[in-house]
Amino acid sequence: MRDAWRLAVGTLTALPVRPPERVDRTTARRAMLLAPVAAVPLGLLVALVLVAGRTLEVPPLAVGLLTVGALAAGSRALHWDGLSDTVDGLTASYDPVRSLAVMRSGTSGPAGVLATVVVAGVQATALTAYLDRPLLAGALVCLSRCALWIVCCTRVPAARADGLGADVARTVPVPVAVLGGLLLSVLGGLVVLVLVHRAGRRFGGVTGDVMGAAVELALATTLLVWAAG
């Protein structure tokens, strides 16, 4: 369990932890199941930024943008990189090999940049509804990591034989993946399912980039749903 905790925290946050001594299928499954708990420090960070912004009477949209920036810093912007690469891959080619090569290149194309701007804008705008409910916003940050349960479902293959996707793909039981979709809200779960379906058809499976994209899309959708509710 210690290795699973180290893998979850070290992968999903910028907190300094020792690398796991061994990463096998059991460790990977436990790490993915621990993802919402590993994100608790990020949830607290979001709550603190919202409280500070409200206390200092910072304009709401500015608070939302600062919160998105703080959350990105707290996760080394790993998920944003995944979102950008995934969208670039989906729009680059119908050839899986070409699409995966584009995703691995490390550069952001116009489609990827636009996707990050739009999703970040949605998150920042939605967060303005949580100035009076900072703890709820923090909790939703943690819940958004349940998207990884769907992406890593045992029914979803990895697109590559190496990388983070190959390490954690097919590790989460189907009932847990279904629970993750319900926790995200029905709409949030559907958004992640659509992403996984598209990745499967275009890439042949999921990658670490798809996992990052799933987290950011799940957070944006879940924030909107709860704000409307």
C-alpha contacts under 8 A as a table, 3 or more apart, distances in Angstrom:
res1	aa1	res2	aa2	distance
1	M	4	A	5.01
1	M	5	W	6.20
1	M	27	T	7.11
1	M	30	R	7.22
2	R	5	W	5.13
2	R	6	R	6.24
2	R	20	P	7.69
3	D	6	R	5.07
3	D	7	L	6.09
3	D	19	P	7.72
3	D	20	P	4.53
3	D	21	E	6.37
3	D	22	R	6.70
3	D	23	V	7.29
3	D	27	T	6.50
4	A	7	L	5.07
4	A	8	A	6.13
4	A	20	P	7.25
4	A	23	V	7.90
4	A	27	T	4.87
4	A	28	A	6.51
4	A	29	R	7.98
4	A	30	R	5.56
4	A	31	A	4.48
4	A	34	L	7.83
5	W	8	A	5.17
5	W	9	V	6.10
5	W	30	R	7.85
5	W	31	A	5.98
5	W	34	L	7.03
5	W	38	A	7.53
6	R	9	V	5.32
6	R	10	G	5.67
6	R	17	V	6.26
6	R	18	R	6.57
6	R	19	P	6.17
6	R	20	P	5.66
6	R	31	A	7.99
7	L	10	G	5.23
7	L	11	T	5.83
7	L	19	P	6.81
7	L	20	P	6.00
7	L	28	A	7.69
7	L	31	A	6.01
8	A	11	T	5.36
8	A	12	L	5.90
8	A	31	A	4.77
8	A	32	M	6.69
8	A	34	L	6.55
8	A	35	A	5.86
8	A	38	A	6.14
9	V	12	L	5.37
9	V	13	T	5.49
9	V	14	A	7.84
9	V	15	L	6.88
9	V	17	V	7.26
9	V	35	A	7.75
9	V	38	A	5.29
9	V	39	A	7.54
10	G	13	T	5.81
10	G	14	A	6.73
10	G	15	L	6.56
10	G	16	P	6.81
10	G	17	V	5.93
10	G	18	R	7.81
10	G	19	P	7.21
11	T	14	A	7.84
12	L	35	A	7.40
12	L	38	A	7.27
12	L	39	A	7.08
12	L	75	S	5.88
12	L	78	L	7.83
13	T	38	A	7.69
13	T	39	A	7.01
13	T	42	L	7.53
13	T	74	G	5.77
13	T	75	S	4.19
13	T	76	R	6.88
14	A	73	A	7.49
14	A	74	G	5.29
14	A	75	S	5.04
14	A	76	R	5.70
15	L	74	G	7.68
20	P	23	V	6.67
22	R	27	T	7.71
23	V	26	T	7.87
23	V	27	T	5.54
23	V	28	A	6.47
24	D	27	T	5.26
24	D	28	A	6.14
24	D	167	D	7.75
25	R	28	A	5.06
25	R	29	R	6.09
25	R	167	D	7.25
25	R	168	V	7.12
25	R	171	T	6.71
26	T	29	R	5.18
26	T	30	R	6.22
26	T	171	T	7.80
27	T	30	R	5.23
27	T	31	A	6.08
28	A	31	A	5.05
28	A	32	M	6.29
28	A	167	D	6.72
28	A	168	V	5.25
28	A	171	T	6.92
29	R	32	M	5.28
29	R	33	L	6.28
29	R	168	V	6.63
29	R	171	T	4.89
29	R	172	V	5.90
30	R	33	L	5.03
30	R	34	L	6.11
31	A	34	L	5.04
31	A	35	A	6.27
32	M	35	A	5.09
32	M	148	L	6.58
32	M	149	W	6.59
32	M	152	C	7.83
32	M	168	V	7.52
32	M	172	V	7.46
33	L	36	P	7.42
33	L	149	W	6.93
33	L	172	V	7.52
34	L	37	V	5.33
34	L	38	A	6.02
35	A	38	A	5.02
35	A	39	A	6.31
35	A	142	C	7.86
35	A	145	R	5.81
35	A	146	C	7.06
35	A	148	L	7.64
36	P	39	A	5.23
36	P	40	V	6.91
36	P	142	C	4.61
36	P	143	L	5.71
36	P	144	S	7.40
36	P	145	R	5.14
36	P	146	C	6.23
37	V	40	V	5.40
37	V	142	C	6.74
38	A	41	P	7.24
38	A	142	C	7.97
39	A	42	L	5.19
39	A	43	G	6.32
39	A	141	V	7.31
39	A	142	C	5.21
39	A	145	R	7.45
40	V	43	G	4.93
40	V	44	L	6.23
40	V	138	G	7.71
40	V	139	A	7.79
40	V	142	C	5.96
41	P	44	L	5.11
41	P	45	L	6.18
42	L	45	L	4.94
42	L	46	V	6.26
42	L	71	L	6.36
42	L	74	G	6.31
42	L	75	S	7.86
42	L	138	G	7.35
42	L	141	V	7.27
42	L	142	C	7.61
43	G	46	V	5.16
43	G	47	A	6.31
43	G	135	L	7.84
43	G	137	A	7.27
43	G	138	G	3.71
43	G	139	A	5.99
43	G	140	L	7.63
43	G	141	V	5.46
43	G	142	C	6.02
44	L	47	A	5.04
44	L	48	L	6.15
44	L	135	L	7.57
44	L	138	G	5.75
45	L	48	L	5.14
45	L	49	V	6.27
45	L	70	A	7.43
45	L	71	L	7.24
45	L	138	G	7.58
46	V	49	V	5.25
46	V	50	L	6.29
46	V	67	T	5.86
46	V	70	A	7.25
46	V	71	L	6.57
46	V	134	P	7.38
46	V	137	A	7.08
46	V	138	G	5.60
47	A	50	L	5.21
47	A	51	V	6.18
47	A	134	P	4.52
47	A	135	L	5.52
47	A	137	A	6.57
47	A	138	G	5.35
48	L	51	V	5.09
48	L	52	A	6.03
48	L	134	P	7.48
49	V	52	A	5.09
49	V	53	G	6.00
49	V	63	V	7.44
49	V	66	L	7.53
49	V	67	T	5.92
49	V	70	A	7.86
50	L	53	G	5.09
50	L	54	R	6.18
50	L	63	V	6.52
50	L	64	G	7.71
50	L	67	T	6.91
50	L	130	Y	7.57
50	L	131	L	5.65
50	L	134	P	5.88
51	V	54	R	5.24
51	V	55	T	6.06
51	V	131	L	6.82
51	V	134	P	6.54
52	A	55	T	5.07
52	A	56	L	6.03
53	G	56	L	5.27
53	G	57	E	5.97
53	G	58	V	5.15
53	G	59	P	7.82
53	G	60	P	7.71
53	G	63	V	5.54
53	G	131	L	7.98
54	R	57	E	4.95
54	R	58	V	6.26
54	R	60	P	7.82
54	R	63	V	7.91
54	R	131	L	6.28
55	T	58	V	7.83
58	V	62	A	6.71
58	V	63	V	6.32
59	P	62	A	5.36
59	P	63	V	6.35
60	P	63	V	5.04
60	P	64	G	6.27
60	P	128	T	5.34
60	P	131	L	7.78
61	L	64	G	4.93
61	L	65	L	6.23
61	L	124	A	6.61
61	L	125	T	6.12
61	L	128	T	6.11
62	A	65	L	5.11
62	A	66	L	6.09
63	V	66	L	5.07
63	V	67	T	6.03
63	V	124	A	7.79
63	V	128	T	7.16
64	G	67	T	5.08
64	G	68	V	6.30
64	G	123	Q	7.43
64	G	124	A	4.08
64	G	125	T	6.12
64	G	126	A	7.59
64	G	127	L	5.22
64	G	128	T	5.62
65	L	68	V	5.14
65	L	69	G	6.20
65	L	120	A	7.91
65	L	121	G	7.67
65	L	124	A	4.92
65	L	125	T	7.84
66	L	69	G	4.98
66	L	70	A	6.07
67	T	70	A	5.05
67	T	71	L	6.11
67	T	124	A	7.24
67	T	127	L	7.96
68	V	71	L	5.13
68	V	72	A	6.14
68	V	120	A	6.94
68	V	123	Q	7.03
68	V	124	A	6.12
69	G	72	A	5.06
69	G	73	A	6.21
70	A	73	A	5.08
70	A	74	G	6.14
71	L	74	G	4.97
71	L	75	S	6.46
72	A	75	S	5.29
72	A	76	R	5.94
72	A	77	A	4.48
72	A	78	L	7.67
72	A	79	H	7.95
72	A	80	W	7.52
73	A	76	R	4.92
73	A	77	A	5.88
74	G	77	A	7.52
75	S	78	L	6.04
75	S	79	H	7.51
77	A	80	W	5.25
77	A	81	D	6.31
78	L	81	D	5.22
78	L	82	G	6.35
78	L	212	G	6.69
79	H	82	G	4.89
79	H	83	L	6.19
79	H	209	D	7.30
79	H	211	M	7.49
79	H	212	G	3.76
79	H	213	A	5.92
79	H	215	V	6.73
79	H	216	E	6.46
80	W	83	L	5.00
80	W	84	S	6.22
80	W	116	T	6.66
80	W	212	G	6.61
80	W	213	A	6.81
80	W	216	E	7.02
81	D	84	S	5.22
81	D	85	D	6.12
81	D	209	D	7.18
81	D	212	G	7.34
82	G	85	D	5.18
82	G	86	T	5.91
82	G	208	G	7.00
82	G	209	D	3.71
82	G	210	V	6.07
82	G	211	M	7.07
82	G	212	G	4.61
82	G	213	A	5.21
83	L	86	T	5.19
83	L	87	V	6.22
83	L	112	G	7.06
83	L	115	A	7.39
83	L	116	T	6.79
83	L	209	D	6.47
83	L	210	V	6.87
83	L	212	G	5.94
83	L	213	A	3.86
83	L	214	A	7.61
83	L	216	E	7.24
84	S	87	V	5.42
84	S	88	D	6.19
84	S	108	S	6.32
84	S	109	G	7.90
84	S	111	A	7.59
84	S	112	G	3.92
84	S	113	V	6.17
84	S	115	A	6.57
84	S	116	T	6.17
84	S	213	A	7.62
85	D	88	D	5.06
85	D	89	G	6.05
85	D	102	V	7.59
85	D	103	M	4.79
85	D	104	R	7.60
85	D	106	G	7.46
85	D	107	T	7.78
85	D	108	S	6.63
85	D	112	G	6.22
85	D	209	D	6.40
86	T	89	G	5.02
86	T	90	L	6.15
86	T	103	M	6.38
86	T	112	G	7.45
86	T	209	D	5.88
86	T	210	V	5.84
86	T	213	A	6.78
87	V	90	L	5.03
87	V	91	T	6.22
87	V	111	A	6.28
87	V	112	G	5.17
87	V	115	A	7.05
88	D	91	T	5.28
88	D	92	A	5.79
88	D	99	S	7.88
88	D	102	V	7.05
88	D	103	M	6.64
88	D	108	S	7.13
88	D	109	G	6.09
88	D	110	P	7.81
88	D	111	A	5.72
88	D	112	G	5.07
89	G	92	A	5.14
89	G	93	S	7.11
89	G	99	S	4.55
89	G	100	L	6.32
89	G	102	V	5.82
89	G	103	M	5.34
90	L	93	S	6.90
90	L	94	Y	7.87
90	L	99	S	6.74
90	L	199	A	7.62
90	L	202	R	6.82
91	T	111	A	7.22
92	A	98	R	7.61
92	A	99	S	5.82
92	A	102	V	7.16
93	S	96	P	7.40
93	S	98	R	6.34
93	S	99	S	5.58
94	Y	98	R	7.86
94	Y	99	S	7.18
94	Y	202	R	6.49
95	D	98	R	5.36
95	D	99	S	6.15
95	D	202	R	7.44
96	P	99	S	5.04
96	P	100	L	6.04
96	P	202	R	5.86
96	P	203	F	4.72
96	P	204	G	6.96
97	V	100	L	5.27
97	V	101	A	6.17
97	V	203	F	7.59
98	R	101	A	5.07
98	R	102	V	6.28
99	S	102	V	5.16
99	S	103	M	6.35
99	S	202	R	7.89
99	S	203	F	6.97
100	L	103	M	5.02
100	L	104	R	6.21
100	L	203	F	6.76
101	A	104	R	5.13
101	A	105	S	6.22
102	V	105	S	5.21
102	V	106	G	7.82
103	M	106	G	6.67
103	M	209	D	7.84
108	S	111	A	7.96
108	S	112	G	5.72
108	S	113	V	6.24
109	G	112	G	5.35
109	G	113	V	6.23
110	P	113	V	5.14
110	P	114	L	6.05
111	A	114	L	5.19
111	A	115	A	6.15
112	G	115	A	5.10
112	G	116	T	6.33
113	V	116	T	5.30
113	V	117	V	6.26
114	L	117	V	5.12
114	L	118	V	6.13
115	A	118	V	5.23
115	A	119	V	6.06
116	T	119	V	5.27
116	T	120	A	5.78
117	V	120	A	5.21
117	V	121	G	5.96
118	V	121	G	5.06
118	V	122	V	6.21
119	V	122	V	5.04
119	V	123	Q	6.18
119	V	216	E	7.46
119	V	217	L	7.04
119	V	220	A	6.60
120	A	123	Q	5.09
120	A	124	A	6.06
120	A	220	A	7.89
121	G	124	A	5.12
121	G	125	T	6.01
122	V	125	T	5.22
122	V	126	A	5.97
122	V	220	A	6.20
123	Q	126	A	5.14
123	Q	127	L	6.07
123	Q	219	L	7.38
123	Q	220	A	4.93
123	Q	223	L	7.02
123	Q	224	L	7.91
124	A	127	L	5.18
124	A	128	T	6.83
125	T	128	T	5.55
125	T	129	A	7.78
126	A	129	A	5.79
126	A	130	Y	7.67
126	A	220	A	7.63
126	A	223	L	5.97
126	A	224	L	5.65
126	A	227	A	6.78
127	L	130	Y	5.27
127	L	131	L	7.24
127	L	137	A	7.33
127	L	223	L	7.03
128	T	131	L	5.87
129	A	132	D	7.47
129	A	133	R	7.88
129	A	227	A	6.00
130	Y	133	R	4.59
130	Y	134	P	5.55
130	Y	136	L	7.38
130	Y	137	A	6.18
130	Y	227	A	7.45
131	L	134	P	5.79
133	R	136	L	5.45
133	R	137	A	6.62
134	P	137	A	5.12
134	P	138	G	6.32
135	L	138	G	4.97
135	L	139	A	6.13
136	L	139	A	4.98
136	L	140	L	6.18
137	A	140	L	5.11
137	A	141	V	6.36
137	A	223	L	7.43
138	G	141	V	5.14
138	G	142	C	6.64
139	A	142	C	5.17
139	A	143	L	6.25
140	L	143	L	4.82
140	L	144	S	5.96
140	L	219	L	7.12
140	L	222	T	7.09
140	L	223	L	6.97
141	V	144	S	5.23
141	V	145	R	7.14
141	V	219	L	6.40
142	C	145	R	5.70
142	C	146	C	7.74
143	L	146	C	5.47
143	L	183	L	6.76
143	L	184	L	6.42
144	S	147	A	5.87
144	S	184	L	6.32
144	S	215	V	5.85
144	S	216	E	7.75
144	S	218	A	5.47
144	S	219	L	4.98
144	S	222	T	7.29
145	R	148	L	5.75
145	R	149	W	7.85
145	R	215	V	5.76
145	R	218	A	7.96
146	C	149	W	5.29
146	C	150	I	7.24
146	C	177	A	7.99
146	C	180	G	4.92
146	C	181	G	7.35
146	C	183	L	7.37
146	C	184	L	7.00
146	C	215	V	7.95
147	A	150	I	5.37
147	A	151	V	6.49
147	A	180	G	6.37
147	A	181	G	7.06
147	A	184	L	7.44
147	A	189	G	7.31
147	A	192	V	6.60
147	A	211	M	7.78
147	A	214	A	5.96
147	A	215	V	5.72
147	A	218	A	6.42
148	L	151	V	5.00
148	L	152	C	5.88
148	L	211	M	6.15
148	L	214	A	7.16
148	L	215	V	7.01
149	W	152	C	5.30
149	W	153	C	6.02
149	W	172	V	5.94
149	W	176	V	6.69
149	W	177	A	4.80
149	W	180	G	6.01
150	I	153	C	5.18
150	I	172	V	7.74
150	I	177	A	4.56
150	I	178	V	7.19
150	I	180	G	6.61
150	I	181	G	7.01
150	I	192	V	7.29
150	I	193	L	7.26
151	V	156	V	6.84
151	V	169	A	7.41
151	V	192	V	7.63
151	V	193	L	7.94
151	V	196	V	6.35
151	V	206	V	7.16
151	V	210	V	7.86
151	V	211	M	6.34
151	V	214	A	7.57
152	C	156	V	6.46
152	C	168	V	6.30
152	C	169	A	4.57
152	C	170	R	5.22
152	C	171	T	5.85
152	C	172	V	5.56
152	C	177	A	7.94
153	C	156	V	5.47
153	C	169	A	6.87
153	C	170	R	5.06
153	C	171	T	6.13
153	C	172	V	4.61
153	C	173	P	5.88
153	C	174	V	5.85
153	C	177	A	5.93
154	T	157	P	7.47
154	T	169	A	7.07
154	T	170	R	3.57
154	T	171	T	5.52
154	T	172	V	5.63
154	T	173	P	5.74
154	T	174	V	6.41
155	R	170	R	6.28
155	R	174	V	7.41
156	V	169	A	6.82
156	V	170	R	5.85
156	V	196	V	7.92
156	V	200	G	7.75
156	V	205	G	6.50
156	V	206	V	7.26
157	P	169	A	6.12
157	P	170	R	6.17
157	P	200	G	7.80
157	P	204	G	7.50
157	P	205	G	4.91
157	P	206	V	6.46
158	A	161	A	7.04
158	A	165	G	5.79
158	A	166	A	5.26
158	A	169	A	5.60
158	A	170	R	7.70
158	A	204	G	7.32
158	A	205	G	4.59
158	A	206	V	4.79
158	A	207	T	6.13
159	A	165	G	7.50
159	A	166	A	7.51
159	A	200	G	7.67
159	A	203	F	5.85
159	A	204	G	5.04
159	A	205	G	3.99
159	A	206	V	5.07
159	A	207	T	5.93
160	R	163	G	7.20
160	R	165	G	7.28
160	R	166	A	6.21
160	R	205	G	7.72
160	R	206	V	7.92
160	R	207	T	7.02
161	A	166	A	5.59
162	D	165	G	7.26
162	D	166	A	5.29
162	D	167	D	7.30
163	G	166	A	5.55
163	G	167	D	6.58
163	G	207	T	7.56
163	G	208	G	7.12
164	L	167	D	5.07
164	L	168	V	6.42
164	L	207	T	6.88
164	L	208	G	5.16
165	G	168	V	5.56
165	G	169	A	5.53
165	G	206	V	6.27
165	G	207	T	4.19
165	G	208	G	4.54
165	G	211	M	7.81
166	A	169	A	5.45
166	A	207	T	7.12
168	V	171	T	5.83
169	A	172	V	7.86
169	A	206	V	7.49
170	R	173	P	7.90
172	V	176	V	6.61
172	V	177	A	6.64
173	P	176	V	5.49
173	P	177	A	6.44
174	V	177	A	5.00
174	V	178	V	6.23
175	P	178	V	5.10
175	P	179	L	6.22
176	V	179	L	4.94
176	V	180	G	6.16
177	A	180	G	4.99
177	A	181	G	6.44
178	V	181	G	5.15
178	V	182	L	6.47
179	L	182	L	5.11
179	L	183	L	6.21
180	G	183	L	5.12
180	G	184	L	6.25
180	G	189	G	7.34
181	G	184	L	5.19
181	G	185	S	6.49
181	G	186	V	6.39
181	G	188	G	6.87
181	G	189	G	4.02
181	G	190	L	7.35
182	L	185	S	5.11
182	L	186	V	5.65
182	L	189	G	6.57
183	L	186	V	7.91
184	L	187	L	7.54
184	L	188	G	5.10
184	L	189	G	5.67
184	L	218	A	6.96
184	L	222	T	6.05
185	S	188	G	5.23
185	S	189	G	6.22
185	S	222	T	6.52
185	S	225	V	7.51
186	V	189	G	5.21
186	V	190	L	6.17
187	L	190	L	5.05
187	L	191	V	6.22
187	L	221	T	7.08
187	L	222	T	7.67
187	L	225	V	7.76
188	G	191	V	5.18
188	G	192	V	6.48
188	G	217	L	7.81
188	G	218	A	5.25
188	G	219	L	7.87
188	G	221	T	5.36
188	G	222	T	5.63
189	G	192	V	5.26
189	G	193	L	6.16
189	G	218	A	7.31
190	L	193	L	4.92
190	L	194	V	6.11
191	V	194	V	5.21
191	V	195	L	6.32
191	V	217	L	7.25
191	V	218	A	7.00
191	V	221	T	7.82
192	V	195	L	5.02
192	V	196	V	6.17
192	V	214	A	5.63
192	V	217	L	7.25
192	V	218	A	6.56
193	L	196	V	5.07
193	L	197	H	6.06
194	V	197	H	5.04
194	V	198	R	6.13
195	L	198	R	5.18
195	L	199	A	6.10
195	L	210	V	7.85
195	L	214	A	7.10
196	V	199	A	5.05
196	V	200	G	6.06
196	V	205	G	7.71
196	V	206	V	6.91
196	V	210	V	7.63
197	H	200	G	5.11
197	H	201	R	6.31
198	R	201	R	5.20
198	R	202	R	5.99
199	A	202	R	5.16
199	A	203	F	5.32
199	A	204	G	6.70
199	A	205	G	5.76
199	A	206	V	5.95
199	A	210	V	7.41
200	G	203	F	5.52
200	G	204	G	4.49
200	G	205	G	4.10
200	G	206	V	6.45
201	R	204	G	5.68
201	R	205	G	7.37
202	R	205	G	7.89
203	F	206	V	7.13
206	V	209	D	7.89
206	V	210	V	5.81
206	V	211	M	7.44
207	T	210	V	5.19
207	T	211	M	6.57
208	G	211	M	5.08
208	G	212	G	6.48
209	D	212	G	5.14
209	D	213	A	6.25
210	V	213	A	4.99
210	V	214	A	6.06
211	M	214	A	5.06
211	M	215	V	6.42
212	G	215	V	5.25
212	G	216	E	6.54
213	A	216	E	5.35
213	A	217	L	6.13
214	A	217	L	5.25
214	A	218	A	5.84
215	V	218	A	5.13
215	V	219	L	6.11
216	E	219	L	5.14
216	E	220	A	6.23
217	L	220	A	5.18
217	L	221	T	6.12
218	A	221	T	5.22
218	A	222	T	5.90
219	L	222	T	5.17
219	L	223	L	5.96
220	A	223	L	5.35
220	A	224	L	6.35
221	T	224	L	5.20
221	T	225	V	6.22
222	T	225	V	5.08
222	T	226	W	6.12
223	L	226	W	5.39
223	L	227	A	5.97
224	L	227	A	5.09
224	L	228	A	6.13
225	V	228	A	5.24
225	V	229	G	6.19
226	W	229	G	4.89
